[in-house]
Amino acid sequence: MKPGLVCTDFDGTLTTEDPTAPLAPGFFDWLQGVRQKNNVSWVVATGRSWEGLREALLHHQAPVFPDWIVTVEREIHRVEGKEARSVEKWNRTCNEVHEALFGRHGAILERIEKEVGCHEDVTVIPDVGAIGLVVESSDGIAHAEKMVREILKDRPEILTVRNGPYFRFAHADYHKGSCLGHVQSLLDLGPETTFVAGDNLNDLSMLTRRCGHYLACPSNSHEEVLAQVKREGGYLARAPGGIGIAEALHYFFQ
């Protein structure tokens, strides 16, 4: 089977902790090599904004830009050259749904801000129409996660999106997995031709066989990601970051 769509997270999946290290040279070598014979689209699904992702790609001198991007874990854009073009119907509906969600549950967000944000290692920040949390310590993350889960236990439509110390709130229907599914529908591609790679908790929604039949994570992945990819029959790379993703691509698509 030849890949038709490659979807990757960015931070921690293609990058490493060393900001001076080259950006995933093995990944780009594979992508440019396979494109000589096959039409393969690349999607980056990230928690970053487009501006933040574009800045990082330019900083790392990425040899090519993705064809599609999922930003702030719920908005979809087509990339033309080095500029992003909004997928208007999806993004307009997404914004309307979230405005209504945060309007209905303003009191709940205020409660999270008051009860969770009062802890000394928690910082409340503005985030995509609502609030976000940044938690400094691992003990603080566990405590904040427990408190947020308790506050939201009767609000199943509110999804808590976590990436390391960052907490974001979104509608349960909008996440990296649903965004990837929409891109697949636009390209008339299915999970049987899709490779998906990620390393953190906000990637779990797309690291399923419903989204891609070829799943992978680098060795630096969160333990829950490692467990889910293994459970879904994916590939656990021996190497971290982009080196591990290139390893997985060569494993699946020799």
Phi, psi and omega per residue, in radians:
M1 nan 2.292 3.093
K2 -1.620 2.478 3.106
P3 -1.279 2.504 3.040
G4 -1.946 -0.421 -3.084
L5 -2.505 2.259 3.083
V6 -2.046 2.098 -3.126
C7 -2.076 2.151 3.139
T8 -2.262 2.574 2.827
D9 -1.206 3.051 -3.139
F10 -1.960 -1.258 -3.068
D11 -1.183 2.179 3.137
G12 1.501 -0.363 3.130
T13 -1.730 -0.818 3.030
L14 -1.763 -0.481 -3.128
T15 -1.673 2.954 3.030
T16 -2.154 3.126 3.123
E17 -1.241 -0.246 3.131
D18 -1.572 1.885 -3.091
P19 -1.195 -0.270 -3.139
T20 -1.589 -0.150 -3.115
A21 -1.246 2.552 3.084
P22 -1.095 2.611 -3.070
L23 -1.441 1.798 2.930
A24 0.744 0.992 -3.093
P25 -1.038 -0.636 3.125
G26 -1.148 -0.617 3.104
F27 -1.116 -0.826 -3.110
F28 -1.201 -0.606 3.066
D29 -1.067 -0.771 3.129
W30 -1.112 -0.829 -3.073
L31 -1.079 -0.822 -3.122
Q32 -1.196 -0.573 3.108
G33 -1.193 -0.791 -3.095
V34 -1.217 -0.483 3.139
R35 -1.253 -0.216 3.057
Q36 -1.216 -0.373 -3.101
K37 -2.103 -0.403 -3.041
N38 -2.356 2.673 3.067
N39 -1.522 1.828 -3.103
V40 -2.131 2.185 3.083
S41 -1.654 2.537 3.130
W42 -2.032 2.204 3.075
V43 -1.970 2.308 2.943
V44 -1.831 2.120 3.086
A45 -1.907 1.972 -2.966
T46 -2.377 2.818 2.996
G47 -1.496 -0.150 3.137
R48 -1.271 2.818 2.896
S49 -1.337 2.911 3.078
W50 -1.060 -0.727 -3.126
E51 -1.069 -0.743 3.133
G52 -1.173 -0.687 3.117
L53 -1.189 -0.779 -3.133
R54 -1.053 -0.747 3.112
E55 -1.057 -0.729 -3.137
A56 -1.178 -0.724 3.123
L57 -1.103 -0.714 3.109
L58 -1.203 -0.714 3.131
H59 -1.048 -0.719 -3.120
H60 -1.501 0.023 3.128
Q61 0.943 0.871 3.106
A62 -1.017 2.246 -3.095
P63 -1.158 -0.468 3.033
V64 -2.436 2.694 3.041
F65 -1.681 2.724 3.077
P66 -1.126 2.782 3.076
D67 -1.439 -0.540 -3.136
W68 -2.391 2.633 3.037
I69 -2.378 2.489 2.935
V70 -1.890 1.992 -3.112
T71 -1.852 2.767 -3.071
V72 0.704 0.560 3.046
E73 1.120 0.184 -3.119
R74 -2.700 -0.131 3.136
E75 -1.887 2.482 -3.042
I76 -2.009 2.393 3.109
H77 -2.414 2.542 2.979
R78 -1.658 2.337 -3.127
V79 -1.705 2.201 3.093
E80 -2.133 1.998 -2.994
G81 1.191 -2.024 3.067
K82 -2.163 0.472 3.112
E83 -2.130 2.571 -3.118
A84 -1.727 2.381 3.091
R85 -2.047 2.098 -3.066
S86 -1.097 2.416 2.935
V87 -1.437 1.603 -2.850
E88 -1.021 -0.837 -3.055
K89 -1.055 -0.810 3.139
W90 -1.110 -0.878 -3.046
N91 -1.185 -0.628 3.098
R92 -1.120 -0.811 3.116
T93 -1.116 -0.731 3.117
C94 -1.007 -0.803 -3.130
N95 -1.148 -0.705 3.130
E96 -1.125 -0.750 3.133
V97 -1.080 -0.720 -3.105
H98 -1.299 -0.624 3.046
E99 -1.046 -0.765 3.122
A100 -1.159 -0.730 3.141
L101 -1.049 -0.899 -3.090
F102 -1.229 -0.465 3.041
G103 -1.180 -0.759 3.137
R104 -1.171 -0.594 -2.991
H105 -2.005 0.524 3.110
G106 -1.007 -0.670 -3.122
A107 -1.158 -0.604 3.120
I108 -1.181 -0.748 3.106
L109 -1.113 -0.660 3.087
E110 -1.116 -0.651 3.110
R111 -1.145 -0.748 3.095
I112 -1.062 -0.781 3.141
E113 -1.057 -0.725 -3.083
K114 -1.307 -0.823 -2.992
E115 -1.496 -0.642 3.141
V116 -1.575 -0.698 -3.087
G117 -1.224 -0.198 -3.124
C118 -1.353 -0.231 -3.131
H119 -1.278 2.528 -2.955
E120 -1.150 -0.440 -3.135
D121 -1.726 0.222 3.108
V122 -1.973 2.277 3.054
T123 -2.020 2.246 3.084
V124 -1.595 2.258 -3.111
I125 -2.222 2.679 2.987
P126 -1.217 2.479 -3.064
D127 -2.698 1.923 2.998
V128 0.692 1.060 3.058
G129 1.492 -0.037 -3.126
A130 -2.513 -2.502 3.049
I131 -2.088 2.779 2.984
G132 -2.282 2.924 3.113
L133 -2.163 2.497 2.980
V134 -2.160 2.148 -3.052
V135 -2.036 2.262 -2.947
E136 -1.420 -0.607 -3.020
S137 -1.996 2.755 3.121
S138 -1.146 -0.669 3.083
D139 -1.135 -0.678 3.123
G140 -1.139 -0.650 3.112
I141 -1.092 -0.814 -3.133
A142 -1.085 -0.722 -3.133
H143 -1.185 -0.779 3.135
A144 -1.103 -0.714 3.140
E145 -1.086 -0.736 3.132
K146 -1.124 -0.749 -3.123
M147 -1.161 -0.770 -3.135
V148 -1.108 -0.749 3.135
R149 -1.058 -0.712 3.133
E150 -1.164 -0.754 -3.126
I151 -1.132 -0.630 -3.056
L152 -1.692 0.154 -3.002
K153 -1.053 -0.489 3.135
D154 -1.825 0.317 -3.136
R155 -2.207 1.188 -3.033
P156 -1.130 -0.308 -3.138
E157 -1.376 -0.173 3.101
I158 -1.694 2.088 3.136
L159 -1.715 2.295 3.007
T160 -1.637 2.064 -3.124
V161 -1.809 2.073 -3.080
R162 -2.067 2.350 3.049
N163 -2.395 1.751 -3.076
G164 1.063 -2.184 -3.100
P165 -1.469 -0.002 -3.046
Y166 -1.722 2.329 3.065
F167 -2.041 2.280 3.083
R168 -2.256 2.648 -3.136
F169 -2.059 2.400 -3.050
A170 -2.629 2.944 3.023
H171 -1.248 2.461 -3.036
A172 -1.092 -0.319 -3.135
D173 -1.526 -0.109 -3.059
Y174 -2.094 1.957 -3.128
H175 -2.801 -3.135 -3.087
K176 -1.049 -0.642 -3.118
G177 -1.140 -0.808 -3.136
S178 -1.195 -0.609 3.085
C179 -1.130 -0.770 3.104
L180 -1.064 -0.709 3.105
G181 -1.050 -0.648 3.128
H182 -1.219 -0.717 3.083
V183 -1.054 -0.738 3.093
Q184 -1.015 -0.723 3.141
S185 -1.160 -0.640 3.111
L186 -1.162 -0.561 -3.118
L187 -1.653 -0.059 -3.083
D188 1.004 0.802 3.095
L189 -2.130 2.693 -3.141
G190 -2.091 3.108 -3.135
P191 -1.098 -0.407 -3.105
E192 -1.192 -0.248 3.096
T193 -2.070 0.294 -3.020
T194 -1.989 2.306 3.026
F195 -1.850 2.328 -3.113
V196 -2.279 2.340 3.132
A197 -2.401 2.425 3.087
G198 -2.791 2.995 -3.062
D199 -2.315 -0.220 -3.002
N200 -2.243 3.097 -3.004
L201 -1.066 -0.570 3.140
N202 -1.279 -0.053 3.083
D203 -1.675 -0.156 -3.032
L204 -1.048 -0.596 -3.083
S205 -1.144 -0.392 3.130
M206 -1.841 -0.131 -3.138
L207 -1.588 1.008 3.100
T208 -2.366 2.768 3.128
R209 -1.226 -0.235 3.005
R210 -1.171 -0.481 -3.130
C211 -1.694 -0.673 -3.122
G212 -2.702 2.477 3.108
H213 -1.499 -0.114 3.117
Y214 -2.150 1.787 -3.045
L215 -1.996 2.527 -3.119
A216 -2.690 2.743 3.007
C217 -2.572 2.569 3.108
P218 -1.317 2.950 -3.052
S219 -1.191 -0.347 -3.138
N220 -1.485 0.206 -3.057
S221 -1.224 2.706 3.026
H222 -1.034 2.570 -3.067
E223 -1.037 -0.587 3.103
E224 -1.194 -0.577 3.083
V225 -1.203 -0.795 3.101
L226 -0.989 -0.774 -3.113
A227 -1.151 -0.742 -3.103
Q228 -1.210 -0.748 3.137
V229 -1.083 -0.709 3.089
K230 -1.104 -0.772 -3.115
R231 -1.114 -0.593 -3.125
E232 -1.480 0.053 3.106
G233 1.401 0.397 3.136
G234 -1.526 -2.967 -3.042
Y235 -1.923 2.188 3.060
L236 -1.708 1.884 -3.071
A237 -1.216 2.652 3.089
R238 -1.459 -0.368 -3.071
A239 -1.862 2.747 3.140
P240 -1.489 2.873 2.975
G241 0.924 -2.544 -3.077
G242 -1.093 -0.474 3.092
I243 -1.119 -0.718 3.114
G244 -1.178 -0.602 3.130
I245 -1.223 -0.697 3.058
A246 -1.075 -0.698 3.090
E247 -1.014 -0.767 -3.133
A248 -1.177 -0.703 3.129
L249 -1.101 -0.711 3.110
H250 -1.213 -0.540 3.092
Y251 -1.135 -0.824 -3.082
F252 -1.355 -0.650 -2.954
F253 -2.164 1.070 -3.120
Q254 -1.148 nan nan
